[in-house]
Amino acid sequence: MNYLTSPNVIIATAVCASCAIPLVYEPVKILCKNDKNETVPFFQGDQMKFVDGSIGADLPMKNLSELFNVNCFIVS
């Protein structure tokens, strides 16, 4: 997610999802603001919850390469 692909996401929920390490913290729903400025789940009608993505794959380099035509990565 970034400011171009999901500009209405509430950053605090995305940060909590990034910190949700399995067996340490519970998975969380990512929330966003709709057109009426109401807080709603990012994925409508879904009970999807998120955890830290670095457990399964640290960086989704293949996906980033395809989406943004990126060949080189600098990670800190």
C-alpha positions as CSV (number, residue, x, y, z in Angstrom):
1,M,0.0,0.0,0.0
2,N,1.1,3.6,-0.6
3,Y,-0.4,7.0,-1.0
4,L,-1.2,6.3,-4.7
5,T,-2.8,2.9,-4.5
6,S,-4.7,3.4,-1.2
7,P,-4.9,7.1,-0.3
8,N,-7.8,6.8,2.2
9,V,-6.3,4.1,4.5
10,I,-6.0,5.1,8.1
11,I,-2.2,4.9,8.7
12,A,-2.5,3.8,12.4
13,T,-4.3,0.6,11.4
14,A,-1.7,-0.2,8.7
15,V,1.1,0.3,11.2
16,C,-0.7,-1.9,13.7
17,A,-1.0,-4.6,11.0
18,S,2.7,-4.3,10.3
19,C,3.5,-4.8,14.0
20,A,1.1,-7.8,14.4
21,I,3.6,-10.6,14.7
22,P,1.8,-14.0,14.8
23,L,1.5,-15.5,18.3
24,V,2.6,-12.1,19.9
25,Y,-0.1,-9.7,18.7
26,E,-3.5,-10.3,17.2
27,P,-4.2,-9.8,13.5
28,V,-6.0,-6.5,12.8
29,K,-8.4,-5.0,10.3
30,I,-7.1,-2.2,8.1
31,L,-9.6,0.7,8.1
32,C,-10.1,3.6,5.7
33,K,-12.3,6.6,5.2
34,N,-15.1,6.5,2.6
35,D,-16.5,9.4,0.6
36,K,-18.7,10.4,3.5
37,N,-15.6,10.6,5.8
38,E,-16.8,7.5,7.7
39,T,-14.4,4.8,9.0
40,V,-15.0,1.6,7.2
41,P,-13.0,-1.7,6.6
42,F,-10.6,-1.4,3.7
43,F,-11.9,-4.6,2.2
44,Q,-15.7,-4.2,2.2
45,G,-17.9,-7.1,3.4
46,D,-14.8,-9.1,4.3
47,Q,-13.6,-10.3,7.7
48,M,-10.0,-10.1,6.4
49,K,-7.3,-9.4,9.1
50,F,-3.7,-8.7,8.6
51,V,-0.3,-9.6,10.2
52,D,3.3,-8.6,9.7
53,G,4.2,-9.5,6.1
54,S,7.9,-10.0,6.7
55,I,7.1,-13.4,8.4
56,G,6.2,-15.0,5.0
57,A,8.2,-12.8,2.6
58,D,10.3,-9.9,3.8
59,L,10.0,-7.8,0.6
60,P,7.5,-8.5,-2.2
61,M,10.2,-7.6,-4.8
62,K,8.6,-9.6,-7.6
63,N,5.3,-7.8,-7.2
64,L,7.0,-4.4,-6.9
65,S,9.0,-5.0,-10.0
66,E,5.9,-5.9,-12.0
67,L,3.7,-3.0,-10.6
68,F,6.2,-0.2,-10.7
69,N,8.8,-1.4,-13.2
70,V,11.5,-1.4,-10.5
71,N,14.8,-3.3,-11.1
72,C,16.9,-2.2,-8.1
73,F,16.0,-2.0,-4.5
74,I,17.5,-0.1,-1.6
75,V,16.2,-1.2,1.8
76,S,16.9,0.1,5.2
